[in-house]
């Protein structure tokens, strides 16, 4: 496991723990956005924002709504477990699970 991956995972867990019953509502259709209206949006976006890895400039880029594993592969050097865990959290969030459930299910 990488220090960077563990840092991102820990922050995702913190975001979920702070908002365990939150259900993400995609602004347009089913597309998840890391940044929307100049603010962090999805669970992964909030974690990356909190850590200072993304900011409002991402909103104008083509990477703002790509799948988590694709985004992570393009921007971070994570191991396969870390990348897949984060992608599973994002997928469960997009499937309308609460953030607490998304983290719980991804951790199984």
C-alpha positions in Angstrom: 0.0 0.0 0.0 1.2 3.5 -0.7 1.2 6.4 1.7 -0.7 8.5 -0.8 -3.4 5.9 -1.3 -3.8 5.4 2.4 -4.1 9.2 2.8 -6.9 9.4 0.2 -8.7 6.4 1.7 -8.5 7.8 5.2 -9.9 11.1 4.0 -12.8 9.3 2.1 -13.6 7.5 5.3 -13.6 10.8 7.2 -15.9 12.4 4.7 -18.3 9.4 5.0 -18.1 9.4 8.8 -18.9 13.2 8.9 -21.9 12.6 6.5 -22.9 8.9 6.9 -26.5 9.4 5.8 -25.8 11.6 2.8 -27.0 10.4 -0.6 -25.3 12.0 -3.5 -27.6 13.5 -6.1 -25.8 13.9 -9.5 -26.4 17.4 -10.9 -27.1 16.0 -14.4 -28.5 12.5 -15.0 -26.3 9.9 -13.4 -23.0 11.7 -14.0 -20.9 12.2 -10.9 -18.8 15.3 -10.7 -15.7 15.8 -8.6 -16.3 19.6 -8.6 -19.7 21.4 -9.3 -20.4 25.1 -9.0 -16.9 25.7 -7.8 -17.2 23.3 -4.8 -16.4 19.7 -4.2 -19.3 17.4 -5.1 -19.0 13.6 -4.9 -17.3 11.7 -2.1 -14.0 11.2 -3.9 -14.1 14.9 -5.0 -14.6 16.1 -1.4 -11.7 13.9 -0.2 -9.4 15.1 -2.9 -10.4 18.7 -2.4 -9.9 18.5 1.4 -6.4 17.1 0.8 -5.6 19.9 -1.7 -5.3 17.6 -4.7 -8.1 19.3 -6.7 -9.7 22.7 -6.7 -12.4 24.6 -8.7 -10.3 24.6 -11.9 -11.0 20.9 -12.3 -14.7 21.8 -13.1 -13.8 23.2 -16.5 -11.7 20.1 -17.4 -12.7 16.9 -19.2 -11.7 14.8 -16.2 -14.4 16.2 -13.9 -16.8 13.5 -14.4 -14.8 10.4 -15.5 -14.9 7.2 -13.6 -12.9 7.2 -10.4 -10.4 4.5 -11.5 -9.7 6.3 -14.7 -9.2 9.6 -12.9 -7.0 8.0 -10.3 -4.9 6.3 -12.9 -4.3 9.6 -14.8 -3.4 11.7 -11.7 -2.1 9.4 -9.0 0.3 6.5 -8.5 -1.9 4.2 -6.3 -1.7 0.4 -6.0 -4.5 -1.7 -7.4 -6.2 -2.3 -4.1 -6.3 1.4 -3.3 -7.6 2.3 -6.7 -10.2 -0.4 -6.7 -11.4 0.4 -3.2 -11.9 4.1 -4.1 -13.6 3.2 -7.3 -16.0 0.9 -5.4 -16.9 3.6 -3.0 -17.6 5.9 -5.9 -19.7 3.3 -7.7 -21.8 2.6 -4.6 -22.3 6.3 -4.0 -23.5 6.6 -7.6 -25.9 3.6 -7.0 -27.6 5.9 -4.4 -26.2 4.3 -1.3 -25.5 6.6 1.6 -21.8 7.6 2.0 -21.6 5.5 5.1 -23.0 2.5 3.2 -20.7 3.1 0.2 -17.6 2.9 2.4 -18.9 -0.1 4.4 -19.8 -2.1 1.3 -16.5 -1.2 -0.4 -14.6 -2.3 2.6 -16.0 -5.9 2.6 
